[in-house]
Amino acid sequence: MKRIYRCERGSCVSRDGDRLDAYVSAVVVVERLARPDTRDLLTLPEDADAAAAARAKVDAICDKSVRLRARANG
C-alpha cells in the first residue's frame, strides 16, 4: 500500500509519503551535517550521565518519529 501525506482538513492536498520522506531526510541530513556543531553532536560524551541523557534524547526522537509516521499513515 502506498503511503500518502494528506491535509487533515478535507484531503485537499496530498503527497507521496515515500518520496517526501526521502526528500526531507536528504535535506535534513545535508543541512544538519553542514552546521559547525555537527562534530560535537557526533562525538560520544566522556561522561556516562551525559551519554545516558543523549541516548534518552535519541530514543525520544525515534519514538516521536514512529508516532508521526503512524499518524500520517492513518
N, C-alpha and C positions, 0 to 999 in steps of 0.2 A: 504494500500500500504506500502510496506517495505521501510524504509529509508536506503540509502546507501551513504557512502562517497566514492568518486571516484577521481582518478588522473585527473587533469584538462587537461592534455595533452594526449589524446587518450584513457582514461579509462583503462590504463594498470594495475592499482591496484584498488581494491575496498574492502570496509569493511562494515559489518553490522552496520548501524548507531546506532541502539538502544543498541547493545552490547558494541560498542566502547564508546558511551556516558556514559553508566553505569560504565564501567571500569575507564574512565578518571575522572568521578565525584568522584568515590570512592577513587582513588589515590589522587586527588587534595584535597579532604576533609581530608583524613588521614594525608597527608603531611602538609597541612596548619595548622591543629589543633595541630600538634606536635611541631610547632615552638614556641619559647619562647614569642613572642609578641602577640600571639593569644588572651590572656586575654585583652590586651589593645584594640584590634580590636572589641571585643565583649562587651566592656563597653561603655555605652552611654556617649557621651560628655556632660559635665555640661553646656558648653557654647552653647547658641542657634544657633549662627552663625556656630560653628563647627558642630553641629548636622545637620543643613541645608546643609552644604557642604558635609557631609558624605552621607546624603540621595541623594544628586545630583550625587555623585560619584557612588553609588549603582544603581541608575536609569540609568546612562550612561552605566554601565557594563551590566545591563539587556538588554538594547536596543541593544548593540553590540552583545550579545548572540543571540537575536532574529534574527538579520540580518545575522549572521553567519549560524544559523540553516536554514534559508530560502535559503541562497546561497548554502548550502550543499545539500539541498533537491531539488534544481534547478528547 
